[in-house]
Amino acid sequence: MASKTGPSGNGRVINHIRVLRAAQHGMTQGDLAKRVGVSRQTLNAIEGGKYAPSLEVAFKIARQLGRPLAEVFEFVES
């Protein structure tokens, strides 16, 4: 799981993209990035918790993984 500190520093967004990609018959970052319409580098940064996606991109990622948004991304308060 990856994390990203929120703007106010009182929470973080975690994601389960890597695990969910693996469950999709070994879907690569490049495969998912192409389907979502972002670069592999962008998807890598999102998956690694270095970058929080826009809401639109988050929904597209969840759709391509066949999961509800809340199963792919979570906001955890500190």
All heavy atoms as a GROMACS GRO file, in nm:
protein
  589
    1MET      N    1   0.085  -0.119   0.000
    1MET     CA    2   0.000   0.000   0.000
    1MET      C    3   0.089   0.124   0.000
    1MET      O    4   0.191   0.128   0.064
    1MET     CB    5  -0.087   0.001   0.124
    1MET     CG    6  -0.214  -0.078   0.109
    1MET     SD    7  -0.323  -0.054   0.249
    1MET     CE    8  -0.272  -0.193   0.346
    2ALA      N    9   0.039   0.224  -0.067
    2ALA     CA   10   0.113   0.350  -0.075
    2ALA      C   11   0.035   0.457  -0.002
    2ALA      O   12  -0.084   0.445   0.022
    2ALA     CB   13   0.132   0.387  -0.221
    3SER      N   14   0.104   0.564   0.032
    3SER     CA   15   0.035   0.672   0.102
    3SER      C   16   0.077   0.807   0.048
    3SER      O   17   0.181   0.823  -0.012
    3SER     CB   18   0.063   0.666   0.252
    3SER     OG   19   0.200   0.692   0.275
    4LYS      N   20  -0.006   0.906   0.076
    4LYS     CA   21   0.018   1.045   0.037
    4LYS      C   22  -0.043   1.131   0.145
    4LYS      O   23  -0.159   1.116   0.178
    4LYS     CB   24  -0.046   1.072  -0.099
    4LYS     CG   25  -0.052   1.215  -0.140
    4LYS     CD   26   0.078   1.262  -0.198
    4LYS     CE   27   0.061   1.404  -0.248
    4LYS     NZ   28   0.180   1.479  -0.242
    5THR      N   29   0.035   1.220   0.202
    5THR     CA   30  -0.017   1.308   0.305
    5THR      C   31  -0.108   1.412   0.243
    5THR      O   32  -0.077   1.468   0.139
    5THR     CB   33   0.098   1.379   0.378
    5THR    OG1   34   0.184   1.279   0.433
    5THR    CG2   35   0.048   1.468   0.489
    6GLY      N   36  -0.221   1.437   0.306
    6GLY     CA   37  -0.316   1.536   0.259
    6GLY      C   38  -0.263   1.676   0.279
    6GLY      O   39  -0.166   1.698   0.352
    7PRO      N   40  -0.326   1.777   0.217
    7PRO     CA   41  -0.278   1.914   0.224
    7PRO      C   42  -0.272   1.970   0.366
    7PRO      O   43  -0.186   2.050   0.398
    7PRO     CB   44  -0.376   1.994   0.139
    7PRO     CG   45  -0.479   1.900   0.092
    7PRO     CD   46  -0.444   1.762   0.138
    8SER      N   47  -0.361   1.927   0.453
    8SER     CA   48  -0.360   1.978   0.589
    8SER      C   49  -0.275   1.892   0.681
    8SER      O   50  -0.261   1.922   0.799
    8SER     CB   51  -0.503   1.986   0.643
    8SER     OG   52  -0.561   1.858   0.643
    9GLY      N   53  -0.219   1.782   0.627
    9GLY     CA   54  -0.131   1.698   0.706
    9GLY      C   55  -0.202   1.609   0.806
    9GLY      O   56  -0.138   1.547   0.890
   10ASN      N   57  -0.335   1.599   0.801
   10ASN     CA   58  -0.407   1.520   0.901
   10ASN      C   59  -0.466   1.392   0.844
   10ASN      O   60  -0.555   1.333   0.904
   10ASN     CB   61  -0.518   1.604   0.966
   10ASN     CG   62  -0.620   1.651   0.866
   10ASN    OD1   63  -0.607   1.628   0.746
   10ASN    ND2   64  -0.722   1.718   0.915
   11GLY      N   65  -0.417   1.349   0.732
   11GLY     CA   66  -0.466   1.225   0.674
   11GLY      C   67  -0.382   1.184   0.556
   11GLY      O   68  -0.289   1.254   0.518
   12ARG      N   69  -0.415   1.068   0.504
   12ARG     CA   70  -0.343   1.020   0.386
   12ARG      C   71  -0.435   0.937   0.300
   12ARG      O   72  -0.532   0.878   0.348
   12ARG     CB   73  -0.220   0.941   0.428
   12ARG     CG   74  -0.250   0.819   0.508
   12ARG     CD   75  -0.124   0.759   0.568
   12ARG     NE   76  -0.162   0.648   0.654
   12ARG     CZ   77  -0.117   0.525   0.640
   12ARG    NH1   78  -0.029   0.497   0.548
   12ARG    NH2   79  -0.159   0.429   0.720
   13VAL      N   80  -0.402   0.936   0.173
   13VAL     CA   81  -0.474   0.854   0.077
   13VAL      C   82  -0.388   0.731   0.053
   13VAL      O   83  -0.269   0.743   0.023
   13VAL     CB   84  -0.498   0.928  -0.056
   13VAL    CG1   85  -0.563   0.835  -0.158
   13VAL    CG2   86  -0.585   1.051  -0.034
   14ILE      N   87  -0.447   0.614   0.070
   14ILE     CA   88  -0.377   0.491   0.039
   14ILE      C   89  -0.447   0.426  -0.080
   14ILE      O   90  -0.564   0.453  -0.106
   14ILE     CB   91  -0.371   0.395   0.159
   14ILE    CG1   92  -0.511   0.355   0.206
   14ILE    CG2   93  -0.289   0.456   0.272
   14ILE    CD1   94  -0.511   0.246   0.312
   15ASN      N   95  -0.373   0.344  -0.153
   15ASN     CA   96  -0.436   0.276  -0.265
   15ASN      C   97  -0.393   0.130  -0.269
   15ASN      O   98  -0.293   0.092  -0.208
   15ASN     CB   99  -0.405   0.348  -0.396
   15ASN     CG  100  -0.262   0.329  -0.442
   15ASN    OD1  101  -0.224   0.221  -0.485
   15ASN    ND2  102  -0.182   0.436  -0.433
   16HIS      N  103  -0.469   0.052  -0.341
   16HIS     CA  104  -0.447  -0.091  -0.354
   16HIS      C  105  -0.427  -0.128  -0.501
   16HIS      O  106  -0.457  -0.241  -0.540
   16HIS     CB  107  -0.565  -0.168  -0.294
   16HIS     CG  108  -0.598  -0.126  -0.154
   16HIS    ND1  109  -0.522  -0.163  -0.045
   16HIS    CD2  110  -0.695  -0.045  -0.106
   16HIS    CE1  111  -0.574  -0.108   0.063
   16HIS    NE2  112  -0.678  -0.035   0.029
   17ILE      N  113  -0.377  -0.035  -0.578
   17ILE     CA  114  -0.366  -0.055  -0.722
   17ILE      C  115  -0.276  -0.174  -0.755
   17ILE      O  116  -0.312  -0.259  -0.838
   17ILE     CB  117  -0.315   0.072  -0.792
   17ILE    CG1  118  -0.414   0.187  -0.773
   17ILE    CG2  119  -0.291   0.046  -0.941
   17ILE    CD1  120  -0.362   0.323  -0.819
   18ARG      N  121  -0.159  -0.183  -0.694
   18ARG     CA  122  -0.064  -0.290  -0.728
   18ARG      C  123  -0.127  -0.428  -0.708
   18ARG      O  124  -0.117  -0.514  -0.795
   18ARG     CB  125   0.061  -0.275  -0.643
   18ARG     CG  126   0.168  -0.379  -0.677
   18ARG     CD  127   0.300  -0.347  -0.612
   18ARG     NE  128   0.352  -0.225  -0.675
   18ARG     CZ  129   0.414  -0.127  -0.611
   18ARG    NH1  130   0.435  -0.136  -0.482
   18ARG    NH2  131   0.457  -0.022  -0.676
   19VAL      N  132  -0.192  -0.448  -0.595
   19VAL     CA  133  -0.254  -0.577  -0.566
   19VAL      C  134  -0.368  -0.606  -0.663
   19VAL      O  135  -0.381  -0.718  -0.714
   19VAL     CB  136  -0.307  -0.579  -0.420
   19VAL    CG1  137  -0.389  -0.703  -0.392
   19VAL    CG2  138  -0.192  -0.567  -0.322
   20LEU      N  139  -0.449  -0.505  -0.692
   20LEU     CA  140  -0.562  -0.524  -0.782
   20LEU      C  141  -0.517  -0.546  -0.926
   20LEU      O  142  -0.579  -0.623  -0.999
   20LEU     CB  143  -0.658  -0.404  -0.772
   20LEU     CG  144  -0.726  -0.390  -0.636
   20LEU    CD1  145  -0.801  -0.257  -0.627
   20LEU    CD2  146  -0.819  -0.507  -0.609
   21ARG      N  147  -0.407  -0.482  -0.966
   21ARG     CA  148  -0.352  -0.506  -1.100
   21ARG      C  149  -0.308  -0.652  -1.112
   21ARG      O  150  -0.336  -0.718  -1.212
   21ARG     CB  151  -0.230  -0.417  -1.127
   21ARG     CG  152  -0.258  -0.285  -1.182
   21ARG     CD  153  -0.134  -0.213  -1.236
   21ARG     NE  154  -0.018  -0.208  -1.149
   21ARG     CZ  155   0.089  -0.287  -1.158
   21ARG    NH1  156   0.098  -0.378  -1.252
   21ARG    NH2  157   0.190  -0.273  -1.073
   22ALA      N  158  -0.239  -0.700  -1.010
   22ALA     CA  159  -0.189  -0.838  -1.012
   22ALA      C  160  -0.304  -0.938  -1.023
   22ALA      O  161  -0.291  -1.042  -1.088
   22ALA     CB  162  -0.106  -0.866  -0.887
   23ALA      N  163  -0.416  -0.906  -0.960
   23ALA     CA  164  -0.533  -0.992  -0.965
   23ALA      C  165  -0.598  -0.993  -1.103
   23ALA      O  166  -0.678  -1.081  -1.133
   23ALA     CB  167  -0.635  -0.949  -0.860
   24GLN      N  168  -0.563  -0.898  -1.186
   24GLN     CA  169  -0.618  -0.888  -1.323
   24GLN      C  170  -0.524  -0.958  -1.422
   24GLN      O  171  -0.481  -0.901  -1.521
   24GLN     CB  172  -0.636  -0.742  -1.363
   24GLN     CG  173  -0.736  -0.666  -1.281
   24GLN     CD  174  -0.878  -0.707  -1.312
   24GLN    OE1  175  -0.910  -0.740  -1.425
   24GLN    NE2  176  -0.962  -0.708  -1.212
   25HIS      N  177  -0.488  -1.080  -1.392
   25HIS     CA  178  -0.401  -1.160  -1.479
   25HIS      C  179  -0.270  -1.089  -1.507
   25HIS      O  180  -0.223  -1.086  -1.621
   25HIS     CB  181  -0.473  -1.198  -1.609
   25HIS     CG  182  -0.603  -1.266  -1.588
   25HIS    ND1  183  -0.613  -1.394  -1.539
   25HIS    CD2  184  -0.730  -1.223  -1.603
   25HIS    CE1  185  -0.739  -1.428  -1.529
   25HIS    NE2  186  -0.814  -1.326  -1.566
   26GLY      N  187  -0.211  -1.030  -1.403
   26GLY     CA  188  -0.081  -0.968  -1.416
   26GLY      C  189  -0.079  -0.842  -1.501
   26GLY      O  190   0.020  -0.814  -1.567
   27MET      N  191  -0.186  -0.765  -1.495
   27MET     CA  192  -0.191  -0.638  -1.569
   27MET      C  193  -0.071  -0.552  -1.530
   27MET      O  194  -0.041  -0.536  -1.413
   27MET     CB  195  -0.321  -0.563  -1.535
   27MET     CG  196  -0.337  -0.430  -1.606
   27MET     SD  197  -0.479  -0.333  -1.546
   27MET     CE  198  -0.615  -0.436  -1.596
   28THR      N  199  -0.003  -0.497  -1.629
   28THR     CA  200   0.113  -0.413  -1.601
   28THR      C  201   0.070  -0.268  -1.578
   28THR      O  202  -0.043  -0.230  -1.612
   28THR     CB  203   0.212  -0.414  -1.719
   28THR    OG1  204   0.151  -0.350  -1.832
   28THR    CG2  205   0.257  -0.556  -1.754
   29GLN      N  206   0.163  -0.190  -1.524
   29GLN     CA  207   0.137  -0.046  -1.509
   29GLN      C  208   0.110   0.016  -1.645
   29GLN      O  209   0.021   0.099  -1.659
   29GLN     CB  210   0.255   0.024  -1.443
   29GLN     CG  211   0.266   0.002  -1.297
   29GLN     CD  212   0.380   0.080  -1.235
   29GLN    OE1  213   0.474   0.122  -1.303
   29GLN    NE2  214   0.374   0.098  -1.105
   30GLY      N  215   0.186  -0.026  -1.745
   30GLY     CA  216   0.167   0.028  -1.880
   30GLY      C  217   0.030  -0.004  -1.936
   30GLY      O  218  -0.033   0.082  -1.999
   31ASP      N  219  -0.018  -0.126  -1.912
   31ASP     CA  220  -0.152  -0.166  -1.958
   31ASP      C  221  -0.258  -0.076  -1.896
   31ASP      O  222  -0.345  -0.023  -1.965
   31ASP     CB  223  -0.183  -0.311  -1.920
   31ASP     CG  224  -0.097  -0.414  -1.989
   31ASP    OD1  225  -0.044  -0.386  -2.098
   31ASP    OD2  226  -0.082  -0.524  -1.932
   32LEU      N  227  -0.251  -0.062  -1.764
   32LEU     CA  228  -0.352   0.017  -1.693
   32LEU      C  229  -0.342   0.164  -1.732
   32LEU      O  230  -0.444   0.230  -1.755
   32LEU     CB  231  -0.337   0.000  -1.542
   32LEU     CG  232  -0.438   0.073  -1.455
   32LEU    CD1  233  -0.582   0.038  -1.491
   32LEU    CD2  234  -0.412   0.045  -1.307
   33ALA      N  235  -0.220   0.215  -1.741
   33ALA     CA  236  -0.201   0.356  -1.779
   33ALA      C  237  -0.264   0.385  -1.914
   33ALA      O  238  -0.333   0.486  -1.931
   33ALA     CB  239  -0.053   0.390  -1.781
   34LYS      N  240  -0.243   0.296  -2.011
   34LYS     CA  241  -0.299   0.316  -2.145
   34LYS      C  242  -0.451   0.317  -2.141
   34LYS      O  243  -0.515   0.401  -2.203
   34LYS     CB  244  -0.248   0.206  -2.238
   34LYS     CG  245  -0.289   0.224  -2.381
   34LYS     CD  246  -0.224   0.119  -2.470
   34LYS     CE  247  -0.263   0.142  -2.615
   34LYS     NZ  248  -0.200   0.044  -2.704
   35ARG      N  249  -0.509   0.225  -2.065
   35ARG     CA  250  -0.655   0.217  -2.055
   35ARG      C  251  -0.715   0.340  -1.987
   35ARG      O  252  -0.826   0.380  -2.018
   35ARG     CB  253  -0.695   0.092  -1.977
   35ARG     CG  254  -0.664  -0.036  -2.049
   35ARG     CD  255  -0.699  -0.155  -1.965
   35ARG     NE  256  -0.657  -0.279  -2.029
   35ARG     CZ  257  -0.679  -0.398  -1.978
   35ARG    NH1  258  -0.743  -0.412  -1.863
   35ARG    NH2  259  -0.637  -0.505  -2.042
   36VAL      N  260  -0.639   0.398  -1.893
   36VAL     CA  261  -0.688   0.514  -1.818
   36VAL      C  262  -0.660   0.645  -1.893
   36VAL      O  263  -0.730   0.743  -1.874
   36VAL     CB  264  -0.623   0.515  -1.677
   36VAL    CG1  265  -0.653   0.643  -1.602
   36VAL    CG2  266  -0.672   0.395  -1.596
   37GLY      N  267  -0.556   0.644  -1.978
   37GLY     CA  268  -0.523   0.764  -2.053
   37GLY      C  269  -0.418   0.851  -1.986
   37GLY      O  270  -0.418   0.973  -2.002
   38VAL      N  271  -0.329   0.787  -1.909
   38VAL     CA  272  -0.218   0.859  -1.845
   38VAL      C  273  -0.088   0.787  -1.882
   38VAL      O  274  -0.091   0.675  -1.934
   38VAL     CB  275  -0.233   0.866  -1.690
   38VAL    CG1  276  -0.359   0.941  -1.651
   38VAL    CG2  277  -0.231   0.728  -1.628
   39SER      N  278   0.024   0.849  -1.854
   39SER     CA  279   0.152   0.784  -1.882
   39SER      C  280   0.181   0.678  -1.775
   39SER      O  281   0.125   0.681  -1.665
   39SER     CB  282   0.265   0.887  -1.882
   39SER     OG  283   0.290   0.934  -1.752
   40ARG      N  284   0.269   0.584  -1.810
   40ARG     CA  285   0.308   0.483  -1.714
   40ARG      C  286   0.377   0.547  -1.594
   40ARG      O  287   0.359   0.506  -1.480
   40ARG     CB  288   0.402   0.379  -1.778
   40ARG     CG  289   0.426   0.259  -1.685
   40ARG     CD  290   0.554   0.184  -1.716
   40ARG     NE  291   0.673   0.266  -1.711
   40ARG     CZ  292   0.735   0.304  -1.599
   40ARG    NH1  293   0.688   0.270  -1.480
   40ARG    NH2  294   0.843   0.378  -1.605
   41GLN      N  295   0.452   0.654  -1.619
   41GLN     CA  296   0.520   0.724  -1.511
   41GLN      C  297   0.420   0.786  -1.413
   41GLN      O  298   0.440   0.785  -1.292
   41GLN     CB  299   0.614   0.832  -1.566
   41GLN     CG  300   0.733   0.777  -1.641
   41GLN     CD  301   0.704   0.742  -1.787
   41GLN    OE1  302   0.590   0.749  -1.835
   41GLN    NE2  303   0.807   0.701  -1.860
   42THR      N  304   0.311   0.842  -1.467
   42THR     CA  305   0.206   0.899  -1.382
   42THR      C  306   0.141   0.790  -1.298
   42THR      O  307   0.122   0.805  -1.177
   42THR     CB  308   0.101   0.973  -1.466
   42THR    OG1  309   0.164   1.083  -1.531
   42THR    CG2  310  -0.015   1.022  -1.380
   43LEU      N  311   0.109   0.678  -1.362
   43LEU     CA  312   0.047   0.569  -1.288
   43LEU      C  313   0.143   0.516  -1.182
   43LEU      O  314   0.101   0.487  -1.069
   43LEU     CB  315   0.004   0.456  -1.381
   43LEU     CG  316  -0.076   0.348  -1.308
   43LEU    CD1  317  -0.211   0.403  -1.263
   43LEU    CD2  318  -0.094   0.226  -1.393
   44ASN      N  319   0.271   0.507  -1.213
   44ASN     CA  320   0.370   0.464  -1.116
   44ASN      C  321   0.372   0.557  -0.995
   44ASN      O  322   0.378   0.511  -0.880
   44ASN     CB  323   0.508   0.458  -1.182
   44ASN     CG  324   0.616   0.414  -1.086
   44ASN    OD1  325   0.674   0.498  -1.017
   44ASN    ND2  326   0.641   0.285  -1.080
   45ALA      N  327   0.366   0.688  -1.019
   45ALA     CA  328   0.365   0.785  -0.909
   45ALA      C  329   0.238   0.773  -0.824
   45ALA      O  330   0.243   0.783  -0.702
   45ALA     CB  331   0.380   0.927  -0.964
   46ILE      N  332   0.125   0.750  -0.888
   46ILE     CA  333  -0.001   0.732  -0.815
   46ILE      C  334   0.007   0.605  -0.731
   46ILE      O  335  -0.021   0.606  -0.611
   46ILE     CB  336  -0.121   0.726  -0.912
   46ILE    CG1  337  -0.141   0.862  -0.981
   46ILE    CG2  338  -0.248   0.683  -0.838
   46ILE    CD1  339  -0.239   0.857  -1.098
   47GLU      N  340   0.046   0.496  -0.795
   47GLU     CA  341   0.055   0.367  -0.726
   47GLU      C  342   0.154   0.372  -0.611
   47GLU      O  343   0.132   0.311  -0.507
   47GLU     CB  344   0.097   0.261  -0.829
   47GLU     CG  345   0.089   0.120  -0.778
   47GLU     CD  346   0.119   0.020  -0.887
   47GLU    OE1  347   0.035   0.001  -0.978
   47GLU    OE2  348   0.228  -0.043  -0.880
   48GLY      N  349   0.261   0.447  -0.628
   48GLY     CA  350   0.364   0.457  -0.524
   48GLY      C  351   0.334   0.559  -0.417
   48GLY      O  352   0.413   0.578  -0.325
   49GLY      N  353   0.220   0.629  -0.427
   49GLY     CA  354   0.181   0.725  -0.326
   49GLY      C  355   0.252   0.858  -0.334
   49GLY      O  356   0.245   0.939  -0.242
   50LYS      N  357   0.321   0.883  -0.445
   50LYS     CA  358   0.392   1.010  -0.462
   50LYS      C  359   0.303   1.119  -0.522
   50LYS      O  360   0.339   1.236  -0.522
   50LYS     CB  361   0.514   0.989  -0.552
   50LYS     CG  362   0.616   0.895  -0.491
   50LYS     CD  363   0.732   0.873  -0.584
   50LYS     CE  364   0.835   0.784  -0.520
   50LYS     NZ  365   0.818   0.644  -0.554
   51TYR      N  366   0.189   1.078  -0.574
   51TYR     CA  367   0.100   1.170  -0.644
   51TYR      C  368  -0.044   1.124  -0.623
   51TYR      O  369  -0.073   1.006  -0.638
   51TYR     CB  370   0.136   1.170  -0.793
   51TYR     CG  371   0.043   1.248  -0.882
   51TYR    CD1  372   0.044   1.387  -0.880
   51TYR    CD2  373  -0.044   1.184  -0.968
   51TYR    CE1  374  -0.040   1.460  -0.962
   51TYR    CE2  375  -0.129   1.256  -1.050
   51TYR     CZ  376  -0.127   1.393  -1.047
   51TYR     OH  377  -0.210   1.465  -1.128
   52ALA      N  378  -0.130   1.216  -0.585
   52ALA     CA  379  -0.272   1.184  -0.569
   52ALA      C  380  -0.344   1.215  -0.700
   52ALA      O  381  -0.331   1.325  -0.753
   52ALA     CB  382  -0.334   1.265  -0.455
   53PRO      N  383  -0.415   1.120  -0.756
   53PRO     CA  384  -0.482   1.144  -0.884
   53PRO      C  385  -0.601   1.238  -0.870
   53PRO      O  386  -0.657   1.252  -0.761
   53PRO     CB  387  -0.528   1.005  -0.926
   53PRO     CG  388  -0.555   0.936  -0.796
   53PRO     CD  389  -0.447   0.988  -0.703
   54SER      N  390  -0.638   1.297  -0.982
   54SER     CA  391  -0.763   1.373  -0.984
   54SER      C  392  -0.876   1.274  -0.961
   54SER      O  393  -0.860   1.152  -0.977
   54SER     CB  394  -0.781   1.442  -1.120
   54SER     OG  395  -0.806   1.344  -1.221
   55LEU      N  396  -0.990   1.325  -0.925
   55LEU     CA  397  -1.106   1.240  -0.902
   55LEU      C  398  -1.143   1.164  -1.030
   55LEU      O  399  -1.173   1.044  -1.026
   55LEU     CB  400  -1.224   1.323  -0.852
   55LEU     CG  401  -1.345   1.248  -0.800
   55LEU    CD1  402  -1.306   1.149  -0.691
   55LEU    CD2  403  -1.448   1.345  -0.748
   56GLU      N  404  -1.134   1.232  -1.143
   56GLU     CA  405  -1.164   1.168  -1.271
   56GLU      C  406  -1.070   1.050  -1.298
   56GLU      O  407  -1.116   0.941  -1.334
   56GLU     CB  408  -1.151   1.270  -1.384
   56GLU     CG  409  -1.177   1.212  -1.522
   56GLU     CD  410  -1.159   1.313  -1.634
   56GLU    OE1  411  -1.139   1.433  -1.607
   56GLU    OE2  412  -1.164   1.270  -1.750
   57VAL      N  413  -0.942   1.069  -1.277
   57VAL     CA  414  -0.845   0.961  -1.300
   57VAL      C  415  -0.867   0.849  -1.199
   57VAL      O  416  -0.860   0.731  -1.233
   57VAL     CB  417  -0.700   1.014  -1.297
   57VAL    CG1  418  -0.599   0.900  -1.295
   57VAL    CG2  419  -0.676   1.105  -1.416
   58ALA      N  420  -0.896   0.883  -1.075
   58ALA     CA  421  -0.923   0.780  -0.973
   58ALA      C  422  -1.041   0.693  -1.014
   58ALA      O  423  -1.036   0.570  -1.003
   58ALA     CB  424  -0.948   0.846  -0.838
   59PHE      N  425  -1.149   0.755  -1.063
   59PHE     CA  426  -1.265   0.678  -1.108
   59PHE      C  427  -1.230   0.591  -1.228
   59PHE      O  428  -1.274   0.475  -1.237
   59PHE     CB  429  -1.382   0.771  -1.144
   59PHE     CG  430  -1.470   0.803  -1.029
   59PHE    CD1  431  -1.469   0.930  -0.972
   59PHE    CD2  432  -1.557   0.709  -0.976
   59PHE    CE1  433  -1.552   0.961  -0.865
   59PHE    CE2  434  -1.640   0.738  -0.868
   59PHE     CZ  435  -1.637   0.865  -0.813
   60LYS      N  436  -1.149   0.643  -1.320
   60LYS     CA  437  -1.109   0.564  -1.437
   60LYS      C  438  -1.025   0.443  -1.396
   60LYS      O  439  -1.042   0.333  -1.451
   60LYS     CB  440  -1.031   0.650  -1.536
   60LYS     CG  441  -1.118   0.750  -1.612
   60LYS     CD  442  -1.033   0.831  -1.708
   60LYS     CE  443  -1.116   0.929  -1.787
   60LYS     NZ  444  -1.033   1.005  -1.883
   61ILE      N  445  -0.935   0.463  -1.300
   61ILE     CA  446  -0.853   0.352  -1.252
   61ILE      C  447  -0.944   0.244  -1.190
   61ILE      O  448  -0.931   0.125  -1.220
   61ILE     CB  449  -0.748   0.400  -1.150
   61ILE    CG1  450  -0.640   0.484  -1.222
   61ILE    CG2  451  -0.685   0.283  -1.075
   61ILE    CD1  452  -0.546   0.557  -1.128
   62ALA      N  453  -1.033   0.287  -1.104
   62ALA     CA  454  -1.124   0.192  -1.038
   62ALA      C  455  -1.208   0.117  -1.142
   62ALA      O  456  -1.225  -0.006  -1.132
   62ALA     CB  457  -1.215   0.265  -0.939
   63ARG      N  458  -1.258   0.187  -1.241
   63ARG     CA  459  -1.340   0.124  -1.346
   63ARG      C  460  -1.259   0.018  -1.420
   63ARG      O  461  -1.307  -0.092  -1.445
   63ARG     CB  462  -1.392   0.228  -1.443
   63ARG     CG  463  -1.480   0.167  -1.553
   63ARG     CD  464  -1.536   0.268  -1.648
   63ARG     NE  465  -1.617   0.366  -1.578
   63ARG     CZ  466  -1.614   0.497  -1.600
   63ARG    NH1  467  -1.535   0.547  -1.693
   63ARG    NH2  468  -1.690   0.578  -1.532
   64GLN      N  469  -1.135   0.051  -1.456
   64GLN     CA  470  -1.052  -0.044  -1.530
   64GLN      C  471  -1.014  -0.166  -1.445
   64GLN      O  472  -0.991  -0.273  -1.499
   64GLN     CB  473  -0.927   0.024  -1.584
   64GLN     CG  474  -0.955   0.123  -1.695
   64GLN     CD  475  -1.029   0.059  -1.813
   64GLN    OE1  476  -0.997  -0.050  -1.856
   64GLN    NE2  477  -1.130   0.130  -1.863
   65LEU      N  478  -1.009  -0.148  -1.316
   65LEU     CA  479  -0.978  -0.260  -1.226
   65LEU      C  480  -1.104  -0.337  -1.188
   65LEU      O  481  -1.097  -0.438  -1.118
   65LEU     CB  482  -0.907  -0.209  -1.101
   65LEU     CG  483  -0.766  -0.154  -1.125
   65LEU    CD1  484  -0.712  -0.087  -1.000
   65LEU    CD2  485  -0.672  -0.264  -1.173
   66GLY      N  486  -1.220  -0.287  -1.230
   66GLY     CA  487  -1.346  -0.355  -1.203
   66GLY      C  488  -1.387  -0.351  -1.057
   66GLY      O  489  -1.454  -0.441  -1.007
   67ARG      N  490  -1.347  -0.244  -0.988
   67ARG     CA  491  -1.376  -0.230  -0.845
   67ARG      C  492  -1.437  -0.095  -0.815
   67ARG      O  493  -1.411   0.002  -0.886
   67ARG     CB  494  -1.248  -0.242  -0.763
   67ARG     CG  495  -1.172  -0.370  -0.780
   67ARG     CD  496  -1.254  -0.486  -0.727
   67ARG     NE  497  -1.180  -0.609  -0.743
   67ARG     CZ  498  -1.158  -0.696  -0.647
   67ARG    NH1  499  -1.207  -0.675  -0.526
   67ARG    NH2  500  -1.090  -0.805  -0.670
   68PRO      N  501  -1.516  -0.084  -0.707
   68PRO     CA  502  -1.565   0.047  -0.664
   68PRO      C  503  -1.448   0.134  -0.620
   68PRO      O  504  -1.344   0.082  -0.572
   68PRO     CB  505  -1.656   0.015  -0.546
   68PRO     CG  506  -1.680  -0.131  -0.549
   68PRO     CD  507  -1.566  -0.193  -0.624
   69LEU      N  508  -1.462   0.263  -0.633
   69LEU     CA  509  -1.358   0.358  -0.596
   69LEU      C  510  -1.306   0.333  -0.455
   69LEU      O  511  -1.185   0.335  -0.431
   69LEU     CB  512  -1.411   0.501  -0.610
   69LEU     CG  513  -1.311   0.614  -0.589
   69LEU    CD1  514  -1.204   0.612  -0.697
   69LEU    CD2  515  -1.382   0.747  -0.584
   70ALA      N  516  -1.395   0.307  -0.362
   70ALA     CA  517  -1.357   0.288  -0.221
   70ALA      C  518  -1.275   0.161  -0.198
   70ALA      O  519  -1.210   0.149  -0.094
   70ALA     CB  520  -1.481   0.285  -0.132
   71GLU      N  521  -1.275   0.068  -0.292
   71GLU     CA  522  -1.189  -0.050  -0.279
   71GLU      C  523  -1.051  -0.026  -0.336
   71GLU      O  524  -0.959  -0.102  -0.307
   71GLU     CB  525  -1.254  -0.171  -0.349
   71GLU     CG  526  -1.370  -0.229  -0.273
   71GLU     CD  527  -1.423  -0.356  -0.336
   71GLU    OE1  528  -1.350  -0.423  -0.412
   71GLU    OE2  529  -1.540  -0.386  -0.310
   72VAL      N  530  -1.036   0.079  -0.416
   72VAL     CA  531  -0.907   0.109  -0.476
   72VAL      C  532  -0.835   0.216  -0.396
   72VAL      O  533  -0.714   0.207  -0.372
   72VAL     CB  534  -0.924   0.155  -0.623
   72VAL    CG1  535  -0.790   0.186  -0.687
   72VAL    CG2  536  -0.998   0.047  -0.704
   73PHE      N  537  -0.909   0.320  -0.353
   73PHE     CA  538  -0.851   0.432  -0.278
   73PHE      C  539  -0.924   0.447  -0.146
   73PHE      O  540  -1.046   0.432  -0.139
   73PHE     CB  541  -0.866   0.562  -0.357
   73PHE     CG  542  -0.790   0.564  -0.486
   73PHE    CD1  543  -0.852   0.530  -0.605
   73PHE    CD2  544  -0.656   0.601  -0.489
   73PHE    CE1  545  -0.783   0.530  -0.724
   73PHE    CE2  546  -0.587   0.602  -0.609
   73PHE     CZ  547  -0.650   0.567  -0.727
   74GLU      N  548  -0.848   0.481  -0.042
   74GLU     CA  549  -0.906   0.509   0.089
   74GLU      C  550  -0.840   0.632   0.148
   74GLU      O  551  -0.720   0.655   0.129
   74GLU     CB  552  -0.878   0.394   0.187
   74GLU     CG  553  -0.939   0.263   0.151
   74GLU     CD  554  -0.897   0.157   0.251
   74GLU    OE1  555  -0.919   0.176   0.372
   74GLU    OE2  556  -0.840   0.056   0.209
   75PHE      N  557  -0.918   0.713   0.220
   75PHE     CA  558  -0.863   0.824   0.295
   75PHE      C  559  -0.859   0.782   0.441
   75PHE      O  560  -0.961   0.747   0.499
   75PHE     CB  561  -0.946   0.951   0.279
   75PHE     CG  562  -0.892   1.067   0.357
   75PHE    CD1  563  -0.779   1.134   0.312
   75PHE    CD2  564  -0.950   1.107   0.475
   75PHE    CE1  565  -0.725   1.240   0.384
   75PHE    CE2  566  -0.898   1.213   0.548
   75PHE     CZ  567  -0.786   1.280   0.503
   76VAL      N  568  -0.740   0.785   0.498
   76VAL     CA  569  -0.721   0.744   0.637
   76VAL      C  570  -0.680   0.867   0.716
   76VAL      O  571  -0.577   0.930   0.686
   76VAL     CB  572  -0.613   0.634   0.647
   76VAL    CG1  573  -0.593   0.593   0.792
   76VAL    CG2  574  -0.648   0.516   0.560
   77GLU      N  575  -0.760   0.903   0.816
   77GLU     CA  576  -0.726   1.017   0.900
   77GLU      C  577  -0.621   0.977   1.002
   77GLU      O  578  -0.623   0.868   1.055
   77GLU     CB  579  -0.852   1.069   0.971
   77GLU     CG  580  -0.952   1.126   0.871
   77GLU     CD  581  -1.067   1.196   0.938
   77GLU    OE1  582  -1.043   1.280   1.024
   77GLU    OE2  583  -1.181   1.165   0.901
   78SER      N  584  -0.529   1.069   1.027
   78SER     CA  585  -0.421   1.043   1.123
   78SER      C  586  -0.462   1.086   1.262
   78SER      O  587  -0.538   1.174   1.283
   78SER     CB  588  -0.296   1.121   1.085
   78SER     OG  589  -0.256   1.086   0.956
   0.00000   0.00000   0.00000
